[in-house]
Amino acid sequence: MGVHAPPPKPTIAGGIWLALVVTVPLAGLLGGYELIRWLVG
């Protein structure tokens, strides 16, 4: 039979990485939107 390891515990580094993964694309979308608005209008 297989060895069942406990699920990994969340770490500070994992939290920072997850925050960056969520924040960077969102910031890029908002920044691009503002840039287009500024260029158009």
SULMO-V404511 format. One record per residue. N is the residue number from 1. RES is the residue in three letters. PHI is phi as a letter, one per 20 degrees, with the letter a starting at -180 (none if undefined). PSI is psi as a letter, one per 40 degrees, with the letter a starting at -180 (999 if undefined). Layout:
BEGIN
n->N res->RES phi->PHI psi->PSI
n->N res->RES phi->PHI psi->PSI
END
This chain:
BEGIN
n->1 res->MET phi->none psi->i
n->2 res->GLY phi->e psi->i
n->3 res->VAL phi->e psi->h
n->4 res->HIS phi->e psi->h
n->5 res->ALA phi->e psi->i
n->6 res->PRO phi->f psi->i
n->7 res->PRO phi->f psi->i
n->8 res->PRO phi->f psi->i
n->9 res->LYS phi->e psi->i
n->10 res->PRO phi->f psi->i
n->11 res->THR phi->c psi->i
n->12 res->ILE phi->f psi->d
n->13 res->ALA phi->f psi->d
n->14 res->GLY phi->f psi->d
n->15 res->GLY phi->f psi->d
n->16 res->ILE phi->f psi->d
n->17 res->TRP phi->f psi->d
n->18 res->LEU phi->f psi->d
n->19 res->ALA phi->f psi->d
n->20 res->LEU phi->f psi->d
n->21 res->VAL phi->f psi->d
n->22 res->VAL phi->e psi->d
n->23 res->THR phi->f psi->d
n->24 res->VAL phi->f psi->d
n->25 res->PRO phi->f psi->d
n->26 res->LEU phi->f psi->d
n->27 res->ALA phi->f psi->d
n->28 res->GLY phi->f psi->d
n->29 res->LEU phi->f psi->d
n->30 res->LEU phi->f psi->d
n->31 res->GLY phi->f psi->d
n->32 res->GLY phi->f psi->d
n->33 res->TYR phi->f psi->d
n->34 res->GLU phi->f psi->d
n->35 res->LEU phi->f psi->d
n->36 res->ILE phi->f psi->d
n->37 res->ARG phi->f psi->d
n->38 res->TRP phi->f psi->d
n->39 res->LEU phi->f psi->d
n->40 res->VAL phi->f psi->d
n->41 res->GLY phi->d psi->999
END
